[in-house]
Amino acid sequence: EIVLTQSPDFQSVTPKEKVTITCRASRSIGNGLHWYQQKPDQSPKLLIKYASQSISGVPSRFSGSGSGTDFTLTINSLEAEDAATYYCQQSVDLPMYTFGQGTKLEIK
Amino acid sequence: QVQLVESGGGVVQPGGSLRLSCAASGFTLRNYGMHWVRQAPGKGLEWLSFIRNDESDVYYRESVRGRFTVSRDNSKNTLYLQMNSLRPEDTAVYYCVKDWALAAIIFESWGQGALVTVSS
């Protein structure tokens, strides 16, 4: 099973800050890494697919990068509405498709 | 727009059974793979099962294999999850999820979730 480890687990940030969340895979997964946002009491929402590909309707301040074992989700100029838990997920390890443990972003 | 509406959740005793349904609309169900993902209270996301558009491939995570069965009826635009031999650790919100494609294993659209509570 591929383990995805996100860091940090929790981050408290101020609006307009730049935020970086990392996701490390226990073995190489190429670009089979995707990012989701889950706001309180809501279902998750797809933010980024294949490590860096944008999703229609997702604000351009969200971007992704990385390949192999190390990946990053970047939020430029954070907004209050970005308070949420963010998850990475890998789509390579059939049939154990795993998520990271989540990173909770709190807006100060 | 894509809509996924789960139903069938509730409270069940350990060892009991429950069947979840997911009504899909806004897209052609037969063209997409579908998944079930769950989230225990206060915990992270856990992928459970995948079914290809034509049911030619079905996958489960280890902890539910043999107890859960996923199926679909494309003519009724509905996905199902039959859950047997339920355990307290199966308590979670269960999400019906549309794949980005046939089997990209990218969770493009999510339902609102159905709460399943396993308790005596």
Interface residues (C-beta under 8 A of the other chain):
Chain A: G32 H34 Y36 Q38 S43 P44 K45 L46 K49 Y50 Y87 Q89 S91 L94 P95 M96 Y97 T98 F99 G100 Q101 G102
Chain B: G44 L45 E46 W47 F50 Y59 Y60 R61 E62 Y95 W100 A104 I105 I106 F107 E108 S109 W110 G111 Q112 G113
